[in-house]
Amino acid sequence: MQQHRNPENTNHPDRAGTGLTREKPVQPFVTILMPIRNEEAYIARALASIRDQDYPADRFEVLVVDGMSSDRTRELVKSAMAQLPHMRLLDNPAFYVPSALNIGIANSRGEVIIRVDGHVMLEKNYISLCIAGLAEHPEADCVGGVIISKNDSFMGEAIALAMSSSFGVGNSYFRTRLHSSRESYVDSVAFGAYRREVFSRIGLFDEELVRCQDDEFNYRLRKSGGRIFLIPRIRSAYFSRTRLRALWRQYFQYGLWKVRVMQKHPTMMKLRQFVPLAFVSSLLGACLLAPFWNPAAILAAVIAGSYLLAALAFTISICRRKGLRYGLVLPLLFFILHASYGLGFLLGLSRLLRRPSLHKSAGVQVPAA
């Protein structure tokens, strides 16, 4: 398990000379870090979007860290190297994302490190806007933008709409602030641009966390005094899941691993993160008691009815903008998002009660650029 440290000194290091200040507008060297595994359906488009960036090609590198893909991903990456000569393919024998991120950071040269997934397409000015954002906000340790969930199939597009709704994903502003120009400090961003010094200060990603490693890392960053800034004009397209089973598994794992994060950092949790657990637990409990206690049947009907009304209200709002064809599937997708996360959280809590031992994080250093 990768170990980390919680720094005692929360003061930011001097950023002079990094090129990321208002007074010295230079173009710092950037590392694009891409952890992947079996991404043959999307990797070519992702790499093409990096190739077409308006940032100077000699001022960034691309590190693709592959979890030993069993499809054509590696072949496609190697083919793309002809147009991306500054790209390297690294192996991740541990398979999972946090180990890939740590391998990439250890091999990176960038003053700024931007994590990008293999099923994401960056807008042409993504790197430039990230660097400009860091220069305009020298107090920020990380800047990021919004992700536009999309897909080519009807079900994939419906899933993307559910994942872009505040009802579906809560206040994940990097998903829901698509039609807003409001910039603000936030708890987390997707595909953020981090100053390299962040990793020297707080350590690397927790390799125990198959999911939620970004949330845990960004929490440690904020706890150390760091700040994360959201700029909605920084945009990327995220290809959502296309199958209900895959969506269920994804959010079930989010809920399951969130418990491990909570165990490591109890003060990280916010009330809203317990809402799916409360929904699932109360509905399950009422349904189990209903055959033996009439008030429980009434309670189950009230919970289910209230949830359905809320889901329908948000479905109608989305259908007015996107079309009636999504009307039948969106309530189901909302339920999958919430029920799978809640059940995963419930299973994680049951495991925690059976095995309450806690392994605290220590620290790992990252080499300087």
Secondary structure, DSSP 8 states (H G I E B T S, - for coil): -------S--S----TTSSBSSS-B----EEEEEEESS-TTTHHHHHHHHHT-SS-GGGEEEEEEE---SSSHHHHHHHHTTT-TTEEEEE-TT-SHHHHHHHHHHT---SEEEE--TTEEE-TTHHHHHHHHHHH-TT-SEEEEEEEEE-SSHHHHHHHHHHTSHHHHSS-HHHH-TT----EE-S--EEEEEETHHHHHH----TT-SS-HHHHHHHHHHHTT--EEEEEEEEEEEE---SHHHHHHHHHHHHHHHHHHHHH-GGG--GGGGHHHHHHHHHHHHHHHTTT-HHHHHHHHHHHHHHHHHHHHHHHHHHHHH-GGGTTTHHHHHHHHHHHHHHHHHHHHHHHHH---------------
